Amino acid sequence: MPSPAHSKKLDGAALQDAELMAVVLEGRHGTLAAEVAEFFSLLHRQHGDSGRSKAWGGVARMVRQREHDRLLSAN
């Protein structure tokens, strides 16, 4: 069983991975990046892989948050 400190490291690493994927998707797909991440989330859910589905869902949320932050800073 992992220690609490170990699980925090995994959460931090997962957060960094999600942020990296958000940046990559935004670069490759522009305004459709969140929809692409949602597609992968749904695809993995349909195939029974809830871990990957949740990870892609997190990426979609991060893309949307980054877009929201950019819109707020532009005003």
C-alpha positions as CSV (number, residue, x, y, z in Angstrom):
1,M,0.0,0.0,0.0
2,P,1.5,3.4,-1.0
3,S,2.2,5.9,1.6
4,P,0.4,9.3,1.6
5,A,3.6,11.1,0.5
6,H,3.9,8.7,-2.4
7,S,0.3,9.2,-3.6
8,K,0.9,13.0,-3.5
9,K,3.8,12.6,-5.8
10,L,1.7,10.6,-8.2
11,D,-1.0,13.3,-8.1
12,G,1.6,15.9,-8.9
13,A,3.0,13.8,-11.7
14,A,-0.5,13.2,-13.1
15,L,-1.2,16.9,-12.9
16,Q,2.0,17.7,-14.8
17,D,1.1,15.0,-17.4
18,A,-2.4,16.5,-17.8
19,E,-0.9,20.0,-18.2
20,L,1.5,18.8,-20.8
21,M,-1.2,17.0,-22.8
22,A,-3.4,20.1,-22.6
23,V,-0.5,22.2,-24.1
24,V,0.1,19.6,-26.9
25,L,-3.6,19.3,-27.7
26,E,-4.0,23.1,-27.9
27,G,-1.0,23.3,-30.2
28,R,-2.2,20.5,-32.5
29,H,-6.0,21.1,-32.4
30,G,-6.4,24.7,-31.4
31,T,-10.0,25.5,-30.3
32,L,-11.0,21.9,-30.6
33,A,-8.5,20.6,-28.0
34,A,-11.1,20.2,-25.3
35,E,-13.4,18.2,-27.6
36,V,-10.5,16.0,-28.7
37,A,-9.8,15.2,-25.0
38,E,-13.4,14.5,-24.4
39,F,-13.5,12.1,-27.3
40,F,-10.6,10.1,-25.8
41,S,-12.3,10.2,-22.4
42,L,-15.5,8.7,-23.9
43,L,-13.6,6.2,-26.0
44,H,-11.8,4.8,-23.0
45,R,-15.0,4.8,-20.9
46,Q,-16.7,2.7,-23.6
47,H,-13.8,0.3,-23.6
48,G,-14.0,-0.1,-19.8
49,D,-10.8,1.8,-18.9
50,S,-12.0,4.2,-16.3
51,G,-8.5,5.3,-15.2
52,R,-7.7,6.6,-18.7
53,S,-11.2,8.0,-19.1
54,K,-10.7,10.1,-15.9
55,A,-7.3,11.2,-17.0
56,W,-8.5,12.4,-20.4
57,G,-11.5,14.1,-18.7
58,G,-9.0,15.9,-16.5
59,V,-7.1,17.1,-19.6
60,A,-10.4,18.4,-21.1
61,R,-11.1,20.3,-17.9
62,M,-7.6,21.7,-17.9
63,V,-7.8,22.8,-21.5
64,R,-11.1,24.6,-20.8
65,Q,-9.6,26.3,-17.7
66,R,-6.6,27.4,-19.6
67,E,-8.9,28.9,-22.3
68,H,-11.0,30.6,-19.7
69,D,-7.9,32.1,-18.0
70,R,-6.6,33.4,-21.4
71,L,-9.9,35.1,-22.1
72,L,-9.9,36.7,-18.7
73,S,-6.4,38.0,-19.0
74,A,-7.1,39.4,-22.5
75,N,-9.7,41.8,-21.0
